[in-house]
Amino acid sequence: MEHGISTVKTGNDPGDHPNRFHLLPFEDKRSYLGSLPAGDKVELLLEDPEATRLLRAMPPQELYWLLKEIDAADALELLGVANPRQCIFILDMELWKGWNFEEDKAVEYLGYLIQGSDEHFLELLPHLDFNLLSLLLGRELIVTGGVGDLNNDEERQTDGDHTFDDMFLIKFKNPKHAPVIGAFLELVCRFDNPLYVALMESVSGEIDIESEEECYHLKSGRLAELGFPPHDEALELYSRINPESFVPGQTKLLIQAGEAGTLPGPLLTGTTFLERVMLLTDSELFRMELSYLVNTALVADQAHLADTDQIKSVVARVYGYLNIALEQLCRGDEAKGVEILTGEHLKRLFQLGFSIVLGLKFKADRLSDTSYATGKVLLGLKSARPRYYRGLDPDGIDDYREFRELQDVRNMADFLAELKA
């Protein structure tokens, strides 16, 4: 299904026979790729004659989640043909951690972009954020000279100075970044000299360099257009509601907020109640709402999207809280589950699941124990986002995971009751 919730592969699968996949119409290829795990998707994508067109047809979010799941070599190959909108989204995701601009990451990704073809760089260059480039170069360069100030040979030979146009003299502040920054500036000077001059004038002080805060707000505006809300708005997701008085809505109005893309979650196998209901109620609007909910949780938790494990943890929490809420309301009735997903906003269902788990935290906050295992259970529950201690699972692993089902809540409630007694 197009851009959608992943489903289980069945027999007679076109992915089992690449030649059969290649013969599919373009839209059918897109739809089928959306049902595959990342590794299988990349394998088919890279071997297909329409690989570039298929990749560029992906929503930026879908391509980004894909890049996070595959090895570096394949990711660089895909990034090298991504369209400007996709590339800008990836940069917005990768170059910030909370409010802070990550300079090393920016140089790293600049290096990736200049490794591609000149044609790809030329296509991307007009779309790069001038304010962000100015911020980065201001931290990396000391620039002197300028238009109307032709440098003589003696000035050009000054130790550590470089020039690409005999007007601006450049000194690199960070030697380890100099090769990438220098290569980037050489390309900009060659392909878009007016942009090069504007950047050099900005860094040299003739034009104020945009502040990190201003760049952050510009980045946030771009992401908001793709369904990533501002941080203060996203935090409302973790508002507590009373599980005892919760009544699911019956008619919800959805307003488009971004695009429905393939989510960075596991394939739907129908093993949980939520998954079985989702497979029955799938639609483009539902996928869009679910995608927006995941985006909201990522923003609320300030998940650094370069951290794949953190992304997966947040996504698992979203699915877990939705599943707990539905199990609580439906008691195994899948038809009722479809009715609730159709009529109630996913945000409120998430809040219900969160509030049910939060009740365990309130109980744990009043308890203490010095033994190792019990102390670990309580430590997980007392965190701002309560987590389930895997030592209570059959495999007995000394680690934590997200709450996944109502049985987790019951197990933990029984554990706390015994501890209190």
C-alpha positions, -999 to 999 in steps of 0.1 A, spaced: 0 0 0 13 34 -10 36 51 16 18 32 42 16 9 71 38 -21 64 22 -55 60 34 -91 58 47 -103 25 27 -132 10 33 -158 -16 36 -149 -52 54 -118 -40 70 -96 -68 99 -90 -45 108 -127 -47 114 -122 -84 131 -89 -92 123 -92 -129 86 -94 -120 89 -63 -98 106 -44 -127 76 -51 -149 51 -35 -125 36 -1 -134 54 28 -116 26 34 -90 24 -3 -82 62 -3 -76 58 26 -52 30 8 -34 48 -24 -31 81 -8 -18 61 8 10 52 -27 23 88 -38 26 115 -36 54 144 -13 46 169 -39 34 145 -55 9 133 -21 -3 169 -8 -10 178 -41 -28 149 -38 -52 152 0 -55 189 0 -65 184 -28 -91 154 -12 -108 157 8 -140 134 35 -125 154 37 -93 160 75 -93 124 82 -102 111 59 -75 134 74 -49 126 110 -58 89 101 -55 92 93 -18 80 119 7 111 133 25 102 115 57 100 82 41 134 85 25 149 97 57 136 67 77 150 45 50 184 60 51 185 55 89 179 17 85 205 8 59 243 7 57 263 38 50 274 30 15 238 25 3 226 56 22 252 77 4 243 63 -29 206 72 -23 215 106 -9 235 114 -40 203 113 -62 177 126 -37 158 157 -48 164 191 -31 133 189 -10 144 155 4 180 167 10 169 198 29 146 177 51 175 154 59 197 183 67 171 198 90 168 165 108 205 158 111 221 191 119 202 200 151 201 185 186 173 203 204 180 240 200 217 235 192 233 235 158 258 207 154 287 221 134 306 187 130 274 171 116 270 200 92 305 196 78 300 158 76 268 162 55 284 189 34 310 163 26 284 138 15 267 164 -8 298 174 -26 307 137 -33 278 135 -57 277 146 -93 281 182 -103 246 180 -118 232 170 -84 251 197 -66 240 223 -91 203 213 -86 206 214 -48 226 246 -44 198 272 -49 178 254 -22 204 254 6 195 278 34 217 309 30 213 317 67 225 283 78 255 284 54 264 318 67 262 305 103 284 275 95 310 294 75 311 321 101 323 295 126 347 279 102 364 309 84 381 342 88 375 362 56 392 394 46 393 414 13 363 418 -9 348 434 -40 370 463 -52 399 452 -29 421 432 -53 447 413 -33 483 415 -44 507 386 -47 522 393 -13 488 391 4 479 360 -14 510 343 -1 502 350 35 507 318 55 474 299 59 454 322 35 435 309 5 416 326 -22 393 312 -49 387 345 -68 416 368 -60 392 390 -40 385 373 -7 412 358 15 402 329 36 417 314 67 403 281 80 397 281 117 395 243 120 421 224 100 402 190 101 372 207 84 393 226 59 393 200 30 354 198 30 348 235 35 374 244 9 359 219 -17 324 232 -10 335 269 -15 354 260 -47 322 245 -61 301 275 -50 326 300 -65 326 281 -98 289 274 -102 272 304 -84 297 333 -80 270 358 -67 261 333 -39 298 329 -31 303 367 -29 273 371 -7 285 344 17 320 358 19 306 393 26 283 379 53 312 361 70 336 390 67 311 412 86 297 434 60 264 416 66 254 403 100 256 366 103 222 350 112 221 338 147 217 302 157 183 310 172 170 325 139 183 295 119 165 272 144 132 290 138 136 289 101 143 252 103 113 246 125 91 264 100 102 241 72 96 211 94 61 223 105 51 223 68 59 186 67 40 177 99 65 183 127 49 206 153 67 232 174 82 218 206 58 235 230 28 223 211 42 187 209 46 186 247 8 186 250 9 150 238 20 140 273 -10 156 290 -26 133 316 -62 124 314 -84 103 337 -86 67 324 -117 61 346 -138 88 329 -124 85 294 -151 81 267 -139 77 231 -152 101 205 -172 90 176 -166 116 149 -132 131 144 -123 158 118 -88 154 104 -69 183 89 -40 175 67 -7 180 85 22 170 63 23 138 43 17 101 52 50 84 49 64 50 57 69 50 95 101 39 112 84 10 129 84 -28 125 63 -46 99 27 -51 111 24 -88 118 -10 -88 135 5 -100 167 -9 -72 188 -45 -60 191 -35 -26 177 -19 -42 147 -49 -63 139 -72 -33 141 -48 -12 120 -48 -37 92 -86 -35 92 -89 3 93 -60 15 71 -66 46 49 -45 75 37 -60 98 63 -53 73 91 -17 69 79 -13 106 79 -27 110 114 -4 82 127 26 97 110 18 131 126 15 114 160 49 98 157 64 131 145 48 149 175 63 123 199 97 127 184 96 165 188 82 163 223 111 140 234 136 160 214 148 127 199 180 133 180 171 118 147 206 107 141 201 83 170 182 54 154 178 35 187 161 66 202 138 69 172 128 33 175 122 36 212 99 66 207 80 48 179 76 17 201 62 39 228 36 54 204 25 19 192 26 6 228 4 33 243 -21 31 215 -23 -7 219 -28 -4 257 -55 22 252 -74 1 226 -71 -31 247 -84 -13 277 -114 0 257 -122 -29 235 -115 -61 256 -106 -80 224 -134 -68 202 -117 -59 169 -149 -44 154 -151 -20 184 -114 -12 178 -121 -2 142 -149 20 154 -127 37 180 -98 43 156 -123 57 131 -140 80 156 -114 91 182 -82 111 176 -50 91 180 -36 118 202 -62 112 228 -57 74 226 -20 80 231 -28 102 261 -50 74 275 -23 48 272 3 71 287 -20 80 316 -26 43 323 11 37 325 16 69 344 -5 54 372 22 28 378 48 56 381 27 73 408 26 41 428 63 34 423 72 69 434 60 60 469 81 28 471 117 19 475 138 -13 477 175 -19 480 176 -52 461 191 -50 426 162 -64 405 134 -46 424 155 -14 424 158 -17 386 120 -22 382 113 9 403 140 30 386 124 23 352 89 32 364 100 64 381 115 79 350 96 107 332 87 82 305 81 50 325 98 19 311 93 -18 316 121 -38 331 130 -67 308 142 -87 338 105 -95 342 102 -109 307 108 -146 300 143 -139 286 153 -121 318 175 -94 301 188 -67 324 176 -38 304 144 -17 297 118 -15 269 87 4 263 53 -8 276 37 -28 248 4 -42 260 -21 -41 288 -7 -73 302 26 -54 309 5 -30 330 -12 -58 349 21 -76 355 37 -44 368 6 -35 390 8 -70 405 45 -66 412 40 -32 429 11 -46 450 32 -75 462 61 -51 470 38 -28 489 24 -57 509 
